[in-house]
Amino acid sequence: MISLPPSERDLHAYVDHQLLESDRRILETWLTAHPDVAAQVHAWQQDAQLLRASLGGALQQPANPDLDPALIRQRIQQRSRRHWATAAVLLVAVSLGGVGGWQAREATQPPLLPMADAMQAFRLFAQDGIMPADYNVQDGGNMQAWLDRYFNQAHRLPDLSAAGFTPVSGRLLTTEQGAAAMVLYQDAQGRRISFYIRPPGPENGFLPRGSRSADGLQAQYWSGAGYNYAVVSPADQPAPPMLKF
């Protein structure tokens, strides 16, 4: 039987649907009286929902106890990491054979908001810095040439130099429809913007030009030349002018 106050392991088990029904009811009653803890648990649940949609079942396939999502979240907390559920799923996906980063998959339900994976990639790689880059400009070479290896018919990289941003690194990702990538831009003050490209999928069809904000991020998105694109930046910094292609 669960003890009160609940341990972190109990809370993680609740998020991962691993508690007995009787323990779940006890914990939910306790959370009602402790709104600060309930808010943190709710944030974990939102992360888990989004990533289950993005990864299409990876959470149901942990290969060994060391990759248990709750345990990984606890390790990441000790290192002062944010978005614990996000990092847990990322590590599970990598362990299952993802090349160069995150194995992003679509789910049929619930429908994803436009370029939700672009915004999640920004959180993972630009804000949390969980995985190293696959390509760095400082190592020599050309970012456009690197991107052309995987998207040679796509639109060119956006020129954000007028806003003070230049490309510094790239990360290759995968989706069920094919390769995806995020290119990270940075300015002299260390502020970051990302350019994300992916093939369309069942829940990510071709998009009309638009923009949206969510959870402290803002995104411009559009489609063309067979791909979907997004430029993502923190909502508390000026967004680049709407890009034209």
C-alpha positions as CSV (number, residue, x, y, z in Angstrom):
1,M,0.0,0.0,0.0
2,I,1.2,3.5,-0.8
3,S,2.6,5.6,2.0
4,L,1.9,9.3,2.5
5,P,3.4,11.6,1.8
6,P,4.3,9.8,-1.5
7,S,7.8,9.2,-2.5
8,E,9.1,10.4,-5.9
9,R,9.1,6.8,-7.0
10,D,5.4,6.7,-6.1
11,L,4.7,9.8,-8.1
12,H,6.6,8.5,-11.1
13,A,4.7,5.2,-10.9
14,Y,1.4,7.2,-10.9
15,V,2.4,9.1,-14.1
16,D,3.5,5.8,-15.7
17,H,0.1,4.0,-14.8
18,Q,1.9,1.5,-12.6
19,L,-0.1,1.9,-9.3
20,L,-2.8,-0.3,-8.1
21,E,-6.3,1.2,-8.4
22,S,-6.6,1.6,-4.6
23,D,-3.2,3.3,-4.4
24,R,-4.1,5.6,-7.3
25,R,-7.2,6.8,-5.6
26,I,-5.3,7.4,-2.3
27,L,-2.7,9.4,-4.2
28,E,-5.2,11.5,-6.2
29,T,-6.9,12.4,-2.9
30,W,-3.6,13.5,-1.5
31,L,-2.7,15.5,-4.6
32,T,-6.0,17.4,-4.3
33,A,-4.8,18.7,-1.0
34,H,-1.2,19.5,-2.3
35,P,-1.7,21.6,-5.5
36,D,2.0,22.4,-5.8
37,V,2.9,18.7,-6.1
38,A,-0.2,18.1,-8.3
39,A,1.0,20.8,-10.7
40,Q,4.4,19.1,-11.1
41,V,2.7,15.7,-11.7
42,H,0.4,17.3,-14.2
43,A,3.4,18.6,-16.1
44,W,5.0,15.1,-16.2
45,Q,1.7,13.7,-17.5
46,Q,1.6,16.3,-20.3
47,D,5.1,15.5,-21.3
48,A,4.3,11.8,-21.3
49,Q,1.2,12.3,-23.4
50,L,3.0,14.3,-26.0
51,L,5.9,11.9,-26.3
52,R,3.6,8.9,-26.5
53,A,2.0,10.6,-29.5
54,S,5.4,11.5,-31.0
55,L,7.0,8.2,-30.4
56,G,4.2,5.8,-31.2
57,G,4.7,3.1,-28.6
58,A,8.3,3.4,-27.7
59,L,7.3,3.9,-24.1
60,Q,5.8,0.4,-24.2
61,Q,9.1,-1.2,-25.2
62,P,11.7,-0.6,-22.4
63,A,14.4,-3.3,-23.1
64,N,15.9,-3.4,-19.7
65,P,15.4,-2.1,-16.1
66,D,18.0,0.6,-16.5
67,L,15.8,2.3,-19.1
68,D,12.7,2.4,-17.0
69,P,11.2,5.9,-17.5
70,A,10.7,6.6,-13.8
71,L,14.3,5.7,-12.9
72,I,15.7,7.8,-15.8
73,R,13.6,10.8,-14.6
74,Q,15.1,10.4,-11.1
75,R,18.6,10.3,-12.5
76,I,18.0,13.4,-14.6
77,Q,16.5,15.2,-11.7
78,Q,19.7,14.7,-9.8
79,R,21.6,16.4,-12.6
80,S,19.1,19.4,-12.5
81,R,17.6,18.5,-15.9
82,R,14.2,19.7,-17.0
83,H,11.4,17.8,-18.8
84,W,12.1,14.5,-17.2
85,A,9.6,12.4,-19.2
86,T,10.9,13.9,-22.4
87,A,14.4,12.8,-21.6
88,A,13.3,9.4,-20.5
89,V,11.6,8.7,-23.8
90,L,14.5,10.1,-25.8
91,L,16.9,7.7,-24.1
92,V,14.6,4.8,-24.6
93,A,14.3,5.7,-28.3
94,V,18.1,5.9,-28.7
95,S,18.5,2.6,-27.0
96,L,16.2,1.0,-29.5
97,G,18.5,1.9,-32.3
98,G,17.8,5.5,-33.3
99,V,20.6,6.9,-35.4
100,G,21.8,10.4,-34.6
101,G,19.0,11.2,-32.0
102,W,15.3,10.9,-31.6
103,Q,13.1,8.2,-33.2
104,A,10.0,10.4,-33.7
105,R,6.8,8.5,-34.6
106,E,3.3,9.6,-35.3
107,A,0.3,8.2,-33.4
108,T,-3.2,8.1,-34.9
109,Q,-4.7,9.7,-31.8
110,P,-4.7,12.3,-30.5
111,P,-4.0,14.6,-33.5
112,L,-0.9,16.7,-33.1
113,L,-0.9,20.5,-33.4
114,P,1.1,21.8,-36.4
115,M,4.8,21.0,-36.0
116,A,4.5,19.9,-32.4
117,D,7.6,17.8,-33.0
118,A,9.6,20.9,-34.1
119,M,8.8,22.6,-30.8
120,Q,9.6,19.5,-28.8
121,A,12.9,19.1,-30.7
122,F,13.8,22.7,-29.7
123,R,13.1,21.9,-26.0
124,L,15.3,18.8,-26.1
125,F,18.2,20.1,-28.1
126,A,18.3,23.9,-27.8
127,Q,17.0,24.4,-24.3
128,D,17.9,21.2,-22.4
129,G,21.0,20.2,-24.5
130,I,20.3,16.5,-23.8
131,M,22.1,15.1,-26.9
132,P,25.2,16.3,-28.7
133,A,25.0,17.7,-32.2
134,D,25.6,15.5,-35.3
135,Y,27.3,18.4,-37.1
136,N,29.0,21.5,-35.9
137,V,30.0,24.5,-38.1
138,Q,33.0,25.0,-35.9
139,D,34.4,21.7,-37.1
140,G,34.6,23.1,-40.7
141,G,32.4,22.5,-43.7
142,N,29.1,24.1,-44.7
143,M,25.7,23.6,-43.0
144,Q,23.8,23.8,-46.2
145,A,26.0,21.1,-47.7
146,W,25.4,18.9,-44.6
147,L,21.6,19.3,-44.9
148,D,21.6,18.7,-48.7
149,R,22.9,15.2,-48.0
150,Y,19.4,14.3,-46.7
151,F,17.1,17.0,-48.2
152,N,18.6,18.0,-51.6
153,Q,15.3,19.0,-53.1
154,A,14.1,21.0,-50.1
155,H,14.0,24.8,-49.5
156,R,17.4,26.4,-48.7
157,L,18.3,27.2,-45.1
158,P,16.6,30.4,-43.9
159,D,19.0,33.4,-43.9
160,L,18.5,34.9,-40.4
161,S,21.6,37.1,-40.5
162,A,19.6,40.3,-40.6
163,A,18.3,39.3,-37.1
164,G,21.9,38.4,-36.0
165,F,21.5,34.7,-36.1
166,T,23.8,32.2,-37.9
167,P,23.7,28.4,-38.1
168,V,26.0,26.7,-35.6
169,S,24.9,23.0,-35.4
170,G,22.6,20.4,-36.8
171,R,20.9,17.2,-35.5
172,L,19.6,14.4,-37.7
173,L,16.3,12.8,-36.6
174,T,14.0,10.2,-38.0
175,T,10.3,9.8,-38.5
176,E,8.2,7.0,-40.0
177,Q,8.1,9.0,-43.3
178,G,11.9,9.5,-43.5
179,A,14.7,11.7,-42.2
180,A,14.0,14.9,-40.3
181,A,16.6,17.5,-39.0
182,M,16.9,20.5,-36.8
183,V,19.5,23.2,-37.5
184,L,20.3,25.4,-34.5
185,Y,21.0,29.2,-35.0
186,Q,22.6,31.4,-32.4
187,D,23.4,35.1,-32.1
188,A,26.2,37.0,-30.4
189,Q,24.2,37.1,-27.1
190,G,23.7,33.3,-27.1
191,R,20.0,33.4,-28.0
192,R,18.8,30.5,-30.1
193,I,16.4,29.8,-32.9
194,S,15.9,26.5,-34.8
195,F,15.0,25.5,-38.3
196,Y,13.2,22.2,-38.5
197,I,12.4,20.1,-41.6
198,R,10.5,16.9,-41.9
199,P,8.5,15.0,-44.5
200,P,4.7,15.1,-44.1
201,G,2.9,12.3,-42.4
202,P,-0.7,11.2,-41.6
203,E,-1.0,13.6,-38.7
204,N,1.5,16.1,-40.2
205,G,0.2,16.8,-43.7
206,F,1.2,19.7,-45.9
207,L,0.6,22.9,-43.9
208,P,-0.7,26.4,-44.8
209,R,1.6,29.2,-43.8
210,G,1.0,30.0,-40.2
211,S,2.3,30.5,-36.7
212,R,1.4,29.5,-33.1
213,S,2.7,29.7,-29.5
214,A,2.7,27.1,-26.8
215,D,4.5,26.5,-23.5
216,G,6.9,29.4,-23.9
217,L,7.8,28.8,-27.5
218,Q,6.7,30.3,-30.8
219,A,6.8,28.7,-34.2
220,Q,6.4,29.8,-37.8
221,Y,5.6,26.9,-40.1
222,W,4.9,26.3,-43.8
223,S,5.3,23.6,-46.5
224,G,7.0,23.4,-49.9
225,A,9.1,21.2,-52.2
226,G,7.7,18.1,-50.5
227,Y,8.5,18.9,-46.9
228,N,7.1,20.7,-43.8
229,Y,9.3,23.4,-42.2
230,A,9.2,25.4,-38.9
231,V,11.3,28.1,-37.3
232,V,11.1,27.9,-33.5
233,S,12.2,30.4,-30.9
234,P,11.4,31.3,-27.3
235,A,8.3,33.4,-26.9
236,D,10.1,35.9,-24.8
237,Q,12.5,36.9,-27.5
238,P,11.6,38.7,-30.8
239,A,10.7,36.3,-33.6
240,P,12.4,36.7,-36.9
241,P,10.3,38.3,-39.7
242,M,7.9,35.8,-41.4
243,L,10.0,33.9,-43.9
244,K,9.1,34.0,-47.6
245,F,9.7,31.1,-50.0
